[in-house]
Structures are given as C-alpha cells and as structure tokens.
Amino acid sequence: MAAQQLPPPHPVPQIAPQPTFTAWLAAFRADAAGRGISEATLDRALDGLEPLPVVVDRDRSQAEIVLTLDQYLERRLTRAMVKTARQMAARHRSLLQKVSAKYGVPPTVIVAIWGLESNFGRFSGVRPTIATLATLAYDPRRSAMFREELIDALKILDHGDVEPAAMRGSWAGALGQPQFMPSSFLEFAQDFDGDGRRDIWKSMPDVFASIANYLSAHGWTKGQTWGREVKVPSAIADRVAEAAPLQIEGCLAERQMTVALPLREWRSLGVTTVAGARLPNSDVDASLVAAGPRRFLVYPNYQALLAYNCVHAYGLSVALLSDRGR
C-alpha cells in the first residue's frame, strides 16, 4: 500500500535580522528629515551617536514594587520631605501664586509634584536624552513608542528650547524637573518667564507653569480639593462593596478604585471623616481607594494626578504631601 500523503509543512516565518545601530540610525535620520526636522538639528543631535547599553539594562530590570500602598506612603512622606515642601512653598510663594492664579492649581500641589518628580529640582536626570531615546527606539521591545518620543525630542531641539548637550533626563527619556516625556513637553510645557524658551531644566517659572498646565489640561478644577481620608466601619463594608463595586475600565489604578458615587450617598452608607464627622451632603462624585487599612474618597481632581502617573502610590503621595505642605 502506498504511503499516506502528508500535507506539506507550514513554512517557518523568517524574522529579518536586526540592522546594526549605524544602519538603523541612518534610516531613522532619513525618516526624521522627511518629517520636518532640520539638517542642522540632525547633525548636532545624531552625529557620532552611540547606543547606551546601561539604558537597556535599566529598562529590563525595573525594580518590583514589594511594599504595600500604606507602607509606601509611610516611607515616602517623611518628615524631611514634608519640611522641605513647606520651605520650598514659602521660598517660591510669590511665583507659585502667580502660576496658581493662571492655571487654577494650588501652589502646594505644584510643589508636591515637583518634589516627588525631581526632589525639588535637585535631581532631574543626567542621561543624554537623545542617546537614551535612540537606544530604546533601536531596542525591539518598545521601539515604536520610543521612536516617536525621539522624533518629539528632535522637535524640541529644532524649536531651540534647549541645546542637545543640556537635554538630559532619566534613563527612560523623561525631561527636566517635571519629568515630562518629549511628547508631553511639546503639548504642555510653558514659557512662563517669557524668554522664548520652554526651559523645564533651569527656569522655575517654566517648571511650575508646566506642571500646573499639565494638571489643568487634564481636568483639575480650581477651588476643589483632591479628596479626603475617611473611615469605613467594618459593619458597613458589605453594603459599601455592593453599592460601589470596582471600576472595570481605565488603567490599573483606576480599576483599583470603586465606581463614583455622590458624597451624599457615601454619607448615607455610613462612611465618615477620619474624625468621625458626617460627610457633606453634596452631589460631588467620589470614588473609594484602599491603602492597606486606610481609606480615601477621591474626587475628580484626583484623576488629574493619576494622569501624571497612574498609580495610587504616586497619586496619594502627591495628594497627602500637598495637604501636609501647607
């Protein structure tokens, strides 16, 4: 009997070998020129560029967060941090009031973000941004995202906001004291001192205004707070869980929040302030966030903080530091 005819094997897909960095950079340069980046900027930024292996190492070995949220808050919001926030708010009071008047964001919130992002301007990153972003754009893991950030960084240079040698930031390409990615810089950075440059590295007016503009653009409402710490007695925990289940959409932090209910409904459920007082009989929407044994009702302005960095360790750190920094 003739042997059974087997179907031909499926062809094995061929994966094109990665080009050398030199070849990749040449192709990228042609693309950038086609997208309007000047030859002068390309020469200054890309000539002699070499990848930075340490950047890939950092990208592959980001530290795992092992602290609980309440442990993180306890370690982050130290007495020294709070003391410095108060000192900086006092030192820059006049400027912060001007920025706050324009953008509607309280000075203490601006200072809190500034403190958490760059330790009040003491450390905003030392890695050359163009080389950093080129390294990450060449690396195949997240090349598409970082390629666009590299294009945006070149647009910043083309505009003249900063010289290539001074464009330094984090290992991930975040820039200046507010730690903006280049795409955020282009959209939200401000020239508050009026010198024609958006200098988020050295100009405090530009740094503060850029932070405030970012929050304002992401929905911060003047005259409203971010939220408050509350008590949820164990006797009402089941009722609260039934009335306000966790959200099912959004980033991880948003999915760790309950759906929003008006404050008057939280009040009727039996949720109180930490001092045991009744909540306002208000229609303002609020979601519940758990931080270990602590509970917080967060209002719409809290979403603006999460837009800056969508993790509760960050959002609550900013919020609580802004309260304590008054």
C-alpha positions in Angstrom: 0.0 0.0 0.0 1.3 3.3 -0.9 2.4 5.5 1.9 -0.1 8.1 3.1 0.5 11.5 1.5 1.3 14.0 4.2 0.5 17.7 3.8 3.5 19.9 3.2 4.8 21.5 6.4 3.8 25.2 7.0 6.6 27.5 6.1 8.5 28.8 9.0 8.2 32.6 9.1 11.5 34.3 8.5 12.4 37.0 11.0 14.5 39.7 9.5 17.8 40.2 11.3 18.0 43.4 13.2 20.1 46.0 11.4 23.2 47.4 13.0 22.7 50.6 15.1 24.6 52.6 12.4 22.2 51.3 9.7 19.2 51.8 11.9 20.2 55.4 12.7 20.8 56.2 9.1 17.2 55.1 8.2 15.8 56.9 11.2 17.7 60.1 10.2 16.1 60.0 6.7 12.7 59.5 8.3 13.2 62.4 10.7 14.3 64.7 7.9 11.2 63.7 5.9 9.1 64.7 8.9 10.5 68.2 9.0 13.5 68.0 11.3 16.2 70.4 10.1 19.5 69.0 8.8 21.3 71.3 11.3 19.4 69.7 14.2 20.0 66.2 12.9 23.8 66.9 12.6 24.0 68.3 16.1 21.9 65.6 17.7 22.8 62.4 15.8 26.4 62.7 14.5 28.6 60.3 16.4 25.6 58.9 18.4 26.2 55.6 20.1 23.7 53.4 22.0 23.8 53.2 25.8 23.7 49.6 27.0 23.0 50.7 30.6 19.7 52.1 29.4 18.6 48.8 28.1 19.7 47.2 31.4 17.6 49.6 33.4 14.6 49.0 31.1 14.9 45.3 31.6 15.4 45.4 35.4 12.9 47.8 36.8 12.6 47.3 40.5 9.5 45.3 41.5 7.3 47.2 44.0 7.0 45.0 47.1 5.7 47.5 49.6 2.0 47.8 50.3 0.5 51.1 49.4 0.3 52.3 53.0 3.9 51.2 53.6 5.0 53.1 50.6 3.2 56.3 51.8 4.8 56.0 55.2 8.3 55.7 53.8 7.8 58.4 51.1 6.1 61.1 53.1 8.9 61.5 55.6 9.2 64.5 58.0 12.2 65.7 55.9 10.1 65.6 52.7 7.2 67.5 54.3 9.6 70.0 55.9 11.3 70.7 52.5 7.9 71.0 50.8 6.9 73.7 53.2 10.2 75.5 52.9 10.0 75.5 49.1 6.4 76.7 49.1 7.5 79.6 51.2 10.6 80.3 49.2 8.7 80.5 45.9 5.4 81.8 47.3 5.1 84.9 45.0 5.9 82.9 41.8 3.6 80.0 42.8 0.7 82.4 43.5 1.1 83.8 40.0 1.2 80.4 38.4 -1.8 79.2 40.5 -3.8 82.3 39.5 -3.4 81.5 35.8 -3.9 77.7 35.9 -6.1 77.2 38.9 -3.8 74.6 40.6 -2.9 75.2 44.2 0.8 76.0 45.0 1.1 73.1 47.4 0.0 70.6 44.7 2.6 72.0 42.2 5.3 71.8 44.9 4.3 68.2 45.8 4.7 67.0 42.2 7.9 69.0 41.8 9.2 67.3 45.0 8.3 63.8 44.0 9.5 64.1 40.4 12.9 65.7 41.0 13.4 66.0 44.7 12.5 69.7 44.5 14.8 70.2 41.5 17.8 68.5 43.0 17.8 65.6 40.6 16.2 65.6 37.2 18.4 63.0 35.5 21.8 63.0 34.0 21.5 60.8 31.0 21.8 62.4 27.5 18.2 62.2 26.2 18.8 61.8 22.5 21.2 58.8 23.1 18.8 57.4 25.7 15.8 57.5 23.4 17.7 56.3 20.4 18.8 53.3 22.4 15.3 52.5 23.4 14.0 53.1 19.9 16.6 50.7 18.5 15.8 48.1 21.1 12.9 46.0 19.7 10.9 45.7 22.9 9.1 49.1 22.7 10.7 50.6 19.6 7.6 52.2 18.1 6.8 54.2 21.2 10.3 55.4 21.8 10.8 56.2 18.1 8.0 58.7 18.3 9.4 60.1 21.5 12.8 60.5 19.8 11.2 62.4 16.9 9.5 64.7 19.5 12.8 65.3 21.3 14.3 66.4 18.0 11.4 68.8 17.5 12.2 70.3 20.9 15.8 70.8 19.8 14.6 72.2 16.4 12.5 74.8 18.3 15.5 75.9 20.3 14.2 75.3 23.8 17.4 73.6 24.8 20.8 72.6 23.4 21.5 68.9 22.8 24.2 68.8 25.5 21.8 70.2 28.0 18.9 67.9 27.1 19.3 65.4 29.9 16.9 63.3 31.9 16.0 59.9 33.2 17.0 56.5 31.8 13.5 56.4 30.2 13.9 59.8 28.5 11.8 61.9 30.9 12.9 65.5 30.8 13.7 68.2 33.3 12.3 68.9 36.8 8.7 68.0 35.9 10.0 64.8 34.2 8.0 65.2 31.0 8.4 62.8 28.2 9.1 64.7 25.0 5.5 64.3 23.7 4.2 65.8 26.9 6.8 68.6 26.7 5.5 69.6 23.3 1.9 69.6 24.4 2.2 71.0 27.9 5.5 72.8 28.6 5.1 76.5 29.2 7.3 79.6 28.7 6.1 81.4 31.8 9.2 83.7 32.1 8.7 84.9 28.5 12.2 84.4 27.2 11.1 82.5 24.2 12.2 79.1 25.5 10.3 76.4 27.5 13.1 75.7 29.9 11.9 73.0 32.3 15.5 72.3 33.4 16.5 75.6 35.0 13.7 78.2 34.8 11.5 77.9 37.9 8.6 79.9 36.3 8.6 77.4 33.4 8.9 74.4 35.7 6.0 75.4 37.9 3.8 76.6 35.0 4.4 73.4 33.0 3.3 71.2 35.9 0.2 73.4 36.5 -0.7 73.5 32.9 -0.5 69.7 32.7 -2.9 69.3 35.6 -5.2 72.0 34.3 -5.3 70.3 30.8 -6.2 67.0 32.5 -9.2 68.4 34.3 -8.0 70.0 37.5 -10.9 72.2 38.7 -10.0 75.4 40.6 -11.4 75.6 44.1 -11.9 71.9 44.6 -9.7 69.5 46.6 -8.4 66.1 45.6 -10.3 64.2 48.2 -10.0 63.1 51.9 -9.2 60.2 54.1 -12.3 58.6 55.6 -13.5 55.8 57.9 -15.4 52.8 56.5 -16.6 50.8 59.6 -16.4 47.0 59.1 -20.1 46.8 59.8 -20.9 48.6 56.5 -18.2 47.0 54.4 -20.5 44.6 52.6 -23.1 47.4 51.9 -20.3 49.6 50.5 -18.9 46.8 48.3 -22.4 46.2 46.9 -23.2 49.9 46.3 -19.8 50.8 44.8 -18.0 47.9 43.0 -14.6 48.4 41.5 -14.4 50.1 38.1 -13.8 47.8 35.1 -12.2 50.3 32.8 -9.1 52.5 32.8 -5.5 52.0 33.9 -4.7 49.7 36.8 -5.1 52.5 39.4 -8.5 53.4 38.1 -9.5 49.7 38.2 -8.5 49.7 41.8 -11.0 52.4 42.6 -14.7 52.0 43.1 -17.2 53.5 40.8 -18.0 57.1 41.7 -21.0 57.9 43.9 -22.2 61.4 45.1 -20.8 62.3 48.5 -24.4 62.3 49.9 -24.6 58.5 49.0 -21.3 57.7 50.8 -22.7 59.7 53.7 -25.9 57.6 53.7 -23.9 54.4 53.6 -22.2 55.4 56.9 -18.8 56.5 55.6 -17.5 59.3 57.8 -14.4 61.6 58.0 -11.5 60.2 60.0 -12.6 62.3 62.9 -16.0 60.6 62.8 -17.9 63.5 61.4 -20.6 63.2 58.7 -19.6 63.8 55.1 -21.0 66.8 53.3 -24.5 66.3 51.8 -23.1 67.1 48.4 -23.5 65.9 44.8 -19.8 65.9 44.2 -18.8 62.4 42.9 -16.1 60.5 44.7 -14.6 57.0 44.5 -13.2 54.9 47.3 -9.5 53.9 47.3 -8.0 51.4 49.8 -4.4 51.8 51.0 -3.9 48.9 53.4 -6.1 49.7 56.5 -6.6 53.3 55.3 -9.5 54.5 53.0 -9.7 57.6 50.9 -12.6 59.2 49.0 -11.1 60.8 45.9 -12.8 63.5 43.8 -12.5 64.4 40.1 -9.2 66.4 40.7 -7.5 63.2 41.8 -7.9 61.9 38.2 -5.7 64.8 37.1 -3.0 63.5 39.5 -3.4 60.0 38.0 -3.0 61.4 34.5 0.5 62.5 35.6 1.3 59.0 36.8 -1.4 56.4 37.0 -0.6 54.6 40.2 -2.1 55.2 43.6 1.3 55.3 45.3 2.0 58.4 43.2 -1.4 60.0 43.3 -1.8 59.7 47.1 1.8 60.7 47.7 1.2 64.0 45.8 -2.2 64.5 47.5 -1.1 63.9 51.0 2.2 65.8 50.6 0.2 68.8 49.2 -2.0 68.7 52.3 0.9 68.5 54.7 3.0 71.0 52.9 0.7 73.9 53.7 
